[in-house]
């Protein structure tokens, strides 16, 4: 394999095109108080933490592919059941572009380098108590256990791990840079984590039979399809209700209701086509796009309302 093809294969192993989680950082940046944002060290520390989390995420994705290759689920979901929205070429282990030892070396290198950069970024940050560093490292290590090692996604913790890791990307940097965790940061981080978690919920609807075959336990494999779709319906309006309640309570500025209405419309669209019309991969695609939009719209809201 040529060098260029090898680089592309490793890029697909790490899902470099899947940059969704990085949209947490504009929210963090726009939530920072002006006094913190003016400090050069803030951006140095923030940049190093972003690099660390990026490599940890690359490792998590790579380990997930390694597990999917070993148990045969990726071959079933991608090669044996092709779709315009999910092609085998994104799985270099399935296509044979990479061998298992190469993938393992890459995953471990990303993980160890990422953890080192994360710790360095936290140490450079203005606020870095030992408990915060420990929490960040433990959270990152738990995310890697998503489908490797403890294989948390196989024993009923898939949704929780996805939600908490995404929330960590907002709260840990914000806490390290400001020495505080505000209700606003928790709310925005939770909304973004919820929207990205829902991407996996629609994937699970499509992969339910394969996941049952390899013993994966999640809400989709533990319920009947009709029940699962009913849950998706409840969740399709849950974020709308929560945001409106938070605005009424005064925890979010009213402008957020105006900014986020396209996201809420997209959530209903996602449920209609992804669940009711039984096109879960399209629902997954819509979910990614609305999470992007939601993160950017909340960042705009922060610029308009944060002093």
Secondary structure, 3 states (H helix, E strand, C coil): CCHHHHHHHHHHHCCCCCCHHHHHHHHHHHHCCHHHHCCHHHHHHHHHHHHHHHHHHHHHHHHHHHHHHHHCHHHHHHHCCCECCECHHHCHHHHCCCCHHHHHHHHHHHHHHHHHHHHHHHHHCCCCCHHHHHHHHHHHHHHHCCCCCCCHHHECCHHHHHHHHHHHHHHHHHHHHHCCCCHHHHHHHHHHHHHHHHHHHHHHHHHHHHHHHCCCECHHHHCCHHHHHHHHHHHHHHHHHHHHHHHHHCCCCCHHHHHHHHHHHHHHHHHHHHHHCCCHHHHHHHHHHHHHHHHHHHHHHHHHHCC
